[in-house]
Amino acid sequence: MTRVVETVAAEYGDRLNWEKIVTKDLAGAKRYQDFSKSLGRPAPVPCIVIEGELVFDATPSTEALKACIDRFCKTS
């Protein structure tokens, strides 16, 4: 999943900020726990979250990810 995000993010340049959360790290585990609470269930790993919304729980195609990012950019 990371490779797909890295590929797509490169096309957006400075217009897109993204972060990989590593749940083995204390800060990442805390973010995972907080996000899971907001979902009301354990968050899938891996997943893609945009603006606090779970948008992919499986690796998307680059085209699907771009379309999703573009939808969020238009509504922001």
Biopython code that builds the backbone (N, CA, C, O; Angstrom):
import numpy as np
from Bio.PDB.StructureBuilder import StructureBuilder

atoms = [
    (1, "MET", "N", (0.831, -1.184, 0.000)),
    (1, "MET", "CA", (0.000, 0.000, 0.000)),
    (1, "MET", "C", (0.875, 1.246, 0.000)),
    (1, "MET", "O", (0.550, 2.234, -0.658)),
    (2, "THR", "N", (1.974, 1.205, 0.728)),
    (2, "THR", "CA", (2.854, 2.368, 0.795)),
    (2, "THR", "C", (3.367, 2.751, -0.589)),
    (2, "THR", "O", (3.456, 3.935, -0.914)),
    (3, "ARG", "N", (3.701, 1.761, -1.399)),
    (3, "ARG", "CA", (4.221, 2.060, -2.741)),
    (3, "ARG", "C", (3.195, 2.805, -3.583)),
    (3, "ARG", "O", (3.548, 3.728, -4.317)),
    (4, "VAL", "N", (1.950, 2.421, -3.485)),
    (4, "VAL", "CA", (0.891, 3.099, -4.244)),
    (4, "VAL", "C", (0.770, 4.544, -3.771)),
    (4, "VAL", "O", (0.683, 5.460, -4.588)),
    (5, "VAL", "N", (0.766, 4.749, -2.463)),
    (5, "VAL", "CA", (0.652, 6.108, -1.914)),
    (5, "VAL", "C", (1.862, 6.946, -2.328)),
    (5, "VAL", "O", (1.700, 8.099, -2.728)),
    (6, "GLU", "N", (3.059, 6.390, -2.238)),
    (6, "GLU", "CA", (4.265, 7.132, -2.627)),
    (6, "GLU", "C", (4.215, 7.529, -4.109)),
    (6, "GLU", "O", (4.576, 8.650, -4.468)),
    (7, "THR", "N", (3.773, 6.619, -4.949)),
    (7, "THR", "CA", (3.677, 6.898, -6.384)),
    (7, "THR", "C", (2.693, 8.031, -6.652)),
    (7, "THR", "O", (2.993, 8.960, -7.402)),
    (8, "VAL", "N", (1.539, 7.949, -6.044)),
    (8, "VAL", "CA", (0.509, 8.974, -6.263)),
    (8, "VAL", "C", (0.919, 10.293, -5.618)),
    (8, "VAL", "O", (0.747, 11.351, -6.224)),
    (9, "ALA", "N", (1.448, 10.253, -4.422)),
    (9, "ALA", "CA", (1.842, 11.484, -3.719)),
    (9, "ALA", "C", (2.866, 12.271, -4.516)),
    (9, "ALA", "O", (2.830, 13.501, -4.522)),
    (10, "ALA", "N", (3.774, 11.586, -5.183)),
    (10, "ALA", "CA", (4.796, 12.266, -5.983)),
    (10, "ALA", "C", (4.159, 13.115, -7.083)),
    (10, "ALA", "O", (4.697, 14.158, -7.455)),
    (11, "GLU", "N", (3.036, 12.675, -7.593)),
    (11, "GLU", "CA", (2.352, 13.419, -8.651)),
    (11, "GLU", "C", (1.676, 14.691, -8.133)),
    (11, "GLU", "O", (1.438, 15.625, -8.898)),
    (12, "TYR", "N", (1.371, 14.726, -6.854)),
    (12, "TYR", "CA", (0.691, 15.882, -6.272)),
    (12, "TYR", "C", (1.662, 16.901, -5.678)),
    (12, "TYR", "O", (1.281, 18.041, -5.410)),
    (13, "GLY", "N", (2.895, 16.499, -5.477)),
    (13, "GLY", "CA", (3.903, 17.411, -4.948)),
    (13, "GLY", "C", (3.500, 18.000, -3.609)),
    (13, "GLY", "O", (3.052, 17.286, -2.711)),
    (14, "ASP", "N", (3.664, 19.319, -3.484)),
    (14, "ASP", "CA", (3.382, 20.024, -2.233)),
    (14, "ASP", "C", (1.892, 20.137, -1.914)),
    (14, "ASP", "O", (1.527, 20.544, -0.811)),
    (15, "ARG", "N", (1.039, 19.787, -2.852)),
    (15, "ARG", "CA", (-0.409, 19.882, -2.624)),
    (15, "ARG", "C", (-0.931, 18.764, -1.737)),
    (15, "ARG", "O", (-2.077, 18.807, -1.287)),
    (16, "LEU", "N", (-0.092, 17.756, -1.481)),
    (16, "LEU", "CA", (-0.535, 16.604, -0.706)),
    (16, "LEU", "C", (0.470, 16.300, 0.395)),
    (16, "LEU", "O", (1.660, 16.122, 0.132)),
    (17, "ASN", "N", (-0.010, 16.242, 1.609)),
    (17, "ASN", "CA", (0.811, 15.821, 2.743)),
    (17, "ASN", "C", (0.317, 14.465, 3.184)),
    (17, "ASN", "O", (-0.886, 14.252, 3.333)),
    (18, "TRP", "N", (1.237, 13.553, 3.392)),
    (18, "TRP", "CA", (0.843, 12.225, 3.857)),
    (18, "TRP", "C", (1.851, 11.729, 4.870)),
    (18, "TRP", "O", (2.986, 12.201, 4.937)),
    (19, "GLU", "N", (1.411, 10.775, 5.645)),
    (19, "GLU", "CA", (2.254, 10.233, 6.704)),
    (19, "GLU", "C", (1.959, 8.749, 6.865)),
    (19, "GLU", "O", (0.803, 8.326, 6.889)),
    (20, "LYS", "N", (3.012, 7.981, 6.972)),
    (20, "LYS", "CA", (2.873, 6.554, 7.256)),
    (20, "LYS", "C", (2.920, 6.385, 8.770)),
    (20, "LYS", "O", (3.871, 6.826, 9.415)),
    (21, "ILE", "N", (1.917, 5.760, 9.331)),
    (21, "ILE", "CA", (1.847, 5.524, 10.768)),
    (21, "ILE", "C", (2.362, 4.113, 11.041)),
    (21, "ILE", "O", (1.855, 3.137, 10.488)),
    (22, "VAL", "N", (3.361, 4.021, 11.888)),
    (22, "VAL", "CA", (3.935, 2.728, 12.256)),
    (22, "VAL", "C", (3.395, 2.365, 13.635)),
    (22, "VAL", "O", (3.733, 3.000, 14.634)),
    (23, "THR", "N", (2.558, 1.343, 13.674)),
    (23, "THR", "CA", (1.887, 0.995, 14.929)),
    (23, "THR", "C", (2.821, 0.360, 15.952)),
    (23, "THR", "O", (2.442, 0.205, 17.113)),
    (24, "LYS", "N", (4.023, -0.007, 15.551)),
    (24, "LYS", "CA", (5.002, -0.541, 16.506)),
    (24, "LYS", "C", (5.638, 0.566, 17.343)),
    (24, "LYS", "O", (6.209, 0.302, 18.402)),
    (25, "ASP", "N", (5.537, 1.798, 16.865)),
    (25, "ASP", "CA", (6.030, 2.958, 17.615)),
    (25, "ASP", "C", (4.944, 3.423, 18.576)),
    (25, "ASP", "O", (3.757, 3.286, 18.282)),
    (26, "LEU", "N", (5.334, 3.966, 19.710)),
    (26, "LEU", "CA", (4.364, 4.403, 20.717)),
    (26, "LEU", "C", (3.395, 5.438, 20.156)),
    (26, "LEU", "O", (2.187, 5.322, 20.361)),
    (27, "ALA", "N", (3.902, 6.441, 19.457)),
    (27, "ALA", "CA", (3.022, 7.484, 18.904)),
    (27, "ALA", "C", (2.074, 6.892, 17.862)),
    (27, "ALA", "O", (0.901, 7.262, 17.812)),
    (28, "GLY", "N", (2.571, 5.980, 17.034)),
    (28, "GLY", "CA", (1.734, 5.344, 16.028)),
    (28, "GLY", "C", (0.670, 4.467, 16.652)),
    (28, "GLY", "O", (-0.471, 4.438, 16.191)),
    (29, "ALA", "N", (1.046, 3.748, 17.710)),
    (29, "ALA", "CA", (0.077, 2.894, 18.415)),
    (29, "ALA", "C", (-1.032, 3.739, 19.026)),
    (29, "ALA", "O", (-2.196, 3.339, 19.017)),
    (30, "LYS", "N", (-0.680, 4.897, 19.554)),
    (30, "LYS", "CA", (-1.678, 5.799, 20.142)),
    (30, "LYS", "C", (-2.629, 6.317, 19.064)),
    (30, "LYS", "O", (-3.843, 6.352, 19.265)),
    (31, "ARG", "N", (-2.075, 6.718, 17.924)),
    (31, "ARG", "CA", (-2.933, 7.203, 16.828)),
    (31, "ARG", "C", (-3.848, 6.098, 16.327)),
    (31, "ARG", "O", (-5.020, 6.338, 16.039)),
    (32, "TYR", "N", (-3.309, 4.885, 16.223)),
    (32, "TYR", "CA", (-4.122, 3.746, 15.804)),
    (32, "TYR", "C", (-5.261, 3.519, 16.792)),
    (32, "TYR", "O", (-6.408, 3.317, 16.390)),
    (33, "GLN", "N", (-4.946, 3.551, 18.072)),
    (33, "GLN", "CA", (-5.963, 3.339, 19.105)),
    (33, "GLN", "C", (-7.042, 4.426, 19.024)),
    (33, "GLN", "O", (-8.233, 4.122, 19.088)),
    (34, "ASP", "N", (-6.633, 5.671, 18.886)),
    (34, "ASP", "CA", (-7.592, 6.774, 18.788)),
    (34, "ASP", "C", (-8.474, 6.642, 17.549)),
    (34, "ASP", "O", (-9.683, 6.863, 17.613)),
    (35, "PHE", "N", (-7.861, 6.279, 16.423)),
    (35, "PHE", "CA", (-8.643, 6.130, 15.195)),
    (35, "PHE", "C", (-9.605, 4.957, 15.311)),
    (35, "PHE", "O", (-10.750, 5.042, 14.868)),
    (36, "SER", "N", (-9.141, 3.866, 15.906)),
    (36, "SER", "CA", (-10.013, 2.704, 16.107)),
    (36, "SER", "C", (-11.216, 3.073, 16.967)),
    (36, "SER", "O", (-12.338, 2.652, 16.687)),
    (37, "LYS", "N", (-10.983, 3.852, 18.002)),
    (37, "LYS", "CA", (-12.095, 4.308, 18.850)),
    (37, "LYS", "C", (-13.085, 5.133, 18.043)),
    (37, "LYS", "O", (-14.296, 4.993, 18.213)),
    (38, "SER", "N", (-12.575, 5.997, 17.161)),
    (38, "SER", "CA", (-13.478, 6.833, 16.364)),
    (38, "SER", "C", (-14.298, 5.988, 15.386)),
    (38, "SER", "O", (-15.424, 6.348, 15.044)),
    (39, "LEU", "N", (-13.732, 4.866, 14.938)),
    (39, "LEU", "CA", (-14.464, 3.956, 14.058)),
    (39, "LEU", "C", (-15.449, 3.072, 14.821)),
    (39, "LEU", "O", (-16.423, 2.574, 14.256)),
    (40, "GLY", "N", (-15.182, 2.888, 16.105)),
    (40, "GLY", "CA", (-16.009, 1.995, 16.904)),
    (40, "GLY", "C", (-15.636, 0.531, 16.726)),
    (40, "GLY", "O", (-16.394, -0.366, 17.097)),
    (41, "ARG", "N", (-14.462, 0.300, 16.157)),
    (41, "ARG", "CA", (-13.951, -1.052, 15.918)),
    (41, "ARG", "C", (-12.460, -0.936, 15.616)),
    (41, "ARG", "O", (-11.970, 0.158, 15.335)),
    (42, "PRO", "N", (-11.744, -2.040, 15.671)),
    (42, "PRO", "CA", (-10.320, -1.963, 15.298)),
    (42, "PRO", "C", (-10.169, -1.525, 13.844)),
    (42, "PRO", "O", (-10.829, -2.053, 12.949)),
    (43, "ALA", "N", (-9.303, -0.569, 13.631)),
    (43, "ALA", "CA", (-9.049, -0.101, 12.268)),
    (43, "ALA", "C", (-8.298, -1.175, 11.498)),
    (43, "ALA", "O", (-7.438, -1.854, 12.059)),
    (44, "PRO", "N", (-8.613, -1.334, 10.216)),
    (44, "PRO", "CA", (-7.875, -2.313, 9.425)),
    (44, "PRO", "C", (-6.429, -1.869, 9.220)),
    (44, "PRO", "O", (-6.136, -0.676, 9.143)),
    (45, "VAL", "N", (-5.545, -2.839, 9.134)),
    (45, "VAL", "CA", (-4.134, -2.554, 8.877)),
    (45, "VAL", "C", (-3.723, -3.412, 7.701)),
    (45, "VAL", "O", (-3.828, -4.637, 7.777)),
    (46, "PRO", "N", (-3.267, -2.826, 6.635)),
    (46, "PRO", "CA", (-3.096, -1.391, 6.414)),
    (46, "PRO", "C", (-4.419, -0.754, 5.971)),
    (46, "PRO", "O", (-5.385, -1.440, 5.637)),
    (47, "CYS", "N", (-4.423, 0.556, 5.983)),
    (47, "CYS", "CA", (-5.575, 1.296, 5.484)),
    (47, "CYS", "C", (-5.121, 2.681, 5.061)),
    (47, "CYS", "O", (-4.013, 3.111, 5.382)),
    (48, "ILE", "N", (-5.980, 3.365, 4.344)),
    (48, "ILE", "CA", (-5.724, 4.751, 3.962)),
    (48, "ILE", "C", (-6.853, 5.592, 4.541)),
    (48, "ILE", "O", (-8.036, 5.313, 4.345)),
    (49, "VAL", "N", (-6.446, 6.621, 5.252)),
    (49, "VAL", "CA", (-7.383, 7.547, 5.892)),
    (49, "VAL", "C", (-7.122, 8.932, 5.302)),
    (49, "VAL", "O", (-5.978, 9.383, 5.241)),
    (50, "ILE", "N", (-8.175, 9.592, 4.874)),
    (50, "ILE", "CA", (-8.058, 10.953, 4.362)),
    (50, "ILE", "C", (-9.004, 11.830, 5.156)),
    (50, "ILE", "O", (-10.195, 11.542, 5.275)),
    (51, "GLU", "N", (-8.452, 12.902, 5.695)),
    (51, "GLU", "CA", (-9.239, 13.842, 6.499)),
    (51, "GLU", "C", (-10.035, 13.124, 7.584)),
    (51, "GLU", "O", (-11.186, 13.471, 7.850)),
    (52, "GLY", "N", (-9.417, 12.120, 8.210)),
    (52, "GLY", "CA", (-10.057, 11.402, 9.302)),
    (52, "GLY", "C", (-11.068, 10.353, 8.880)),
    (52, "GLY", "O", (-11.703, 9.734, 9.735)),
    (53, "GLU", "N", (-11.234, 10.138, 7.577)),
    (53, "GLU", "CA", (-12.204, 9.171, 7.063)),
    (53, "GLU", "C", (-11.478, 7.968, 6.467)),
    (53, "GLU", "O", (-10.575, 8.124, 5.644)),
    (54, "LEU", "N", (-11.873, 6.782, 6.884)),
    (54, "LEU", "CA", (-11.323, 5.559, 6.317)),
    (54, "LEU", "C", (-11.814, 5.443, 4.878)),
    (54, "LEU", "O", (-13.015, 5.329, 4.636)),
    (55, "VAL", "N", (-10.883, 5.472, 3.924)),
    (55, "VAL", "CA", (-11.293, 5.430, 2.521)),
    (55, "VAL", "C", (-10.876, 4.138, 1.815)),
    (55, "VAL", "O", (-11.516, 3.739, 0.842)),
    (56, "PHE", "N", (-9.822, 3.484, 2.285)),
    (56, "PHE", "CA", (-9.408, 2.217, 1.703)),
    (56, "PHE", "C", (-8.936, 1.282, 2.805)),
    (56, "PHE", "O", (-8.124, 1.664, 3.648)),
    (57, "ASP", "N", (-9.450, 0.046, 2.796)),
    (57, "ASP", "CA", (-8.971, -0.957, 3.739)),
    (57, "ASP", "C", (-8.243, -2.081, 3.003)),
    (57, "ASP", "O", (-7.898, -3.108, 3.587)),
    (58, "ALA", "N", (-8.022, -1.860, 1.717)),
    (58, "ALA", "CA", (-7.212, -2.747, 0.879)),
    (58, "ALA", "C", (-6.459, -1.842, -0.095)),
    (58, "ALA", "O", (-6.864, -0.704, -0.333)),
    (59, "THR", "N", (-5.389, -2.340, -0.643)),
    (59, "THR", "CA", (-4.567, -1.526, -1.537)),
    (59, "THR", "C", (-5.345, -1.152, -2.793)),
    (59, "THR", "O", (-5.780, -2.025, -3.545)),
    (60, "PRO", "N", (-5.519, 0.156, -3.019)),
    (60, "PRO", "CA", (-6.242, 0.600, -4.219)),
    (60, "PRO", "C", (-5.300, 0.683, -5.417)),
    (60, "PRO", "O", (-4.079, 0.648, -5.264)),
    (61, "SER", "N", (-5.870, 0.789, -6.585)),
    (61, "SER", "CA", (-5.057, 1.094, -7.766)),
    (61, "SER", "C", (-4.640, 2.559, -7.668)),
    (61, "SER", "O", (-5.247, 3.334, -6.928)),
    (62, "THR", "N", (-3.615, 2.930, -8.407)),
    (62, "THR", "CA", (-3.219, 4.339, -8.399)),
    (62, "THR", "C", (-4.353, 5.221, -8.906)),
    (62, "THR", "O", (-4.545, 6.334, -8.415)),
    (63, "GLU", "N", (-5.098, 4.730, -9.882)),
    (63, "GLU", "CA", (-6.210, 5.516, -10.431)),
    (63, "GLU", "C", (-7.310, 5.733, -9.392)),
    (63, "GLU", "O", (-7.859, 6.829, -9.283)),
    (64, "ALA", "N", (-7.628, 4.685, -8.631)),
    (64, "ALA", "CA", (-8.662, 4.810, -7.598)),
    (64, "ALA", "C", (-8.218, 5.768, -6.499)),
    (64, "ALA", "O", (-9.022, 6.557, -6.001)),
    (65, "LEU", "N", (-6.956, 5.704, -6.120)),
    (65, "LEU", "CA", (-6.463, 6.619, -5.086)),
    (65, "LEU", "C", (-6.478, 8.056, -5.575)),
    (65, "LEU", "O", (-6.880, 8.957, -4.839)),
    (66, "LYS", "N", (-6.043, 8.281, -6.809)),
    (66, "LYS", "CA", (-6.076, 9.644, -7.373)),
    (66, "LYS", "C", (-7.498, 10.181, -7.404)),
    (66, "LYS", "O", (-7.735, 11.331, -7.035)),
    (67, "ALA", "N", (-8.440, 9.364, -7.840)),
    (67, "ALA", "CA", (-9.838, 9.803, -7.899)),
    (67, "ALA", "C", (-10.346, 10.171, -6.518)),
    (67, "ALA", "O", (-11.063, 11.159, -6.362)),
    (68, "CYS", "N", (-9.985, 9.397, -5.529)),
    (68, "CYS", "CA", (-10.420, 9.656, -4.156)),
    (68, "CYS", "C", (-9.796, 10.963, -3.634)),
    (68, "CYS", "O", (-10.485, 11.795, -3.042)),
    (69, "ILE", "N", (-8.511, 11.127, -3.857)),
    (69, "ILE", "CA", (-7.840, 12.371, -3.427)),
    (69, "ILE", "C", (-8.472, 13.570, -4.113)),
    (69, "ILE", "O", (-8.716, 14.596, -3.478)),
    (70, "ASP", "N", (-8.733, 13.447, -5.391)),
    (70, "ASP", "CA", (-9.339, 14.562, -6.130)),
    (70, "ASP", "C", (-10.717, 14.909, -5.581)),
    (70, "ASP", "O", (-11.072, 16.086, -5.509)),
    (71, "ARG", "N", (-11.503, 13.896, -5.191)),
    (71, "ARG", "CA", (-12.806, 14.181, -4.591)),
    (71, "ARG", "C", (-12.649, 14.942, -3.283)),
    (71, "ARG", "O", (-13.407, 15.875, -3.020)),
    (72, "PHE", "N", (-11.685, 14.562, -2.467)),
    (72, "PHE", "CA", (-11.480, 15.260, -1.198)),
    (72, "PHE", "C", (-10.973, 16.674, -1.425)),
    (72, "PHE", "O", (-11.348, 17.586, -0.688)),
    (73, "CYS", "N", (-10.130, 16.874, -2.429)),
    (73, "CYS", "CA", (-9.598, 18.213, -2.720)),
    (73, "CYS", "C", (-10.700, 19.156, -3.177)),
    (73, "CYS", "O", (-10.666, 20.349, -2.878)),
    (74, "LYS", "N", (-11.666, 18.627, -3.893)),
    (74, "LYS", "CA", (-12.762, 19.471, -4.396)),
    (74, "LYS", "C", (-13.734, 19.842, -3.283)),
    (74, "LYS", "O", (-14.388, 20.882, -3.353)),
    (75, "THR", "N", (-13.836, 18.995, -2.248)),
    (75, "THR", "CA", (-14.789, 19.281, -1.172)),
    (75, "THR", "C", (-14.135, 20.031, -0.026)),
    (75, "THR", "O", (-14.822, 20.456, 0.903)),
    (76, "SER", "N", (-12.830, 20.199, -0.073)),
    (76, "SER", "CA", (-12.119, 20.882, 1.031)),
    (76, "SER", "C", (-12.164, 22.367, 0.867)),
    (76, "SER", "O", (-11.622, 23.097, 1.696)),
]
sb = StructureBuilder()
sb.init_structure("model")
sb.init_model(0)
sb.init_chain("A")
sb.init_seg("    ")
for serial, (resi, resn, name, xyz) in enumerate(atoms, 1):
    if name == "N":
        sb.init_residue(resn, " ", resi, " ")
    sb.init_atom(name, np.array(xyz, "f"), 0.0, 1.0, " ", f" {name:<3s}", serial, name[0])
structure = sb.get_structure()
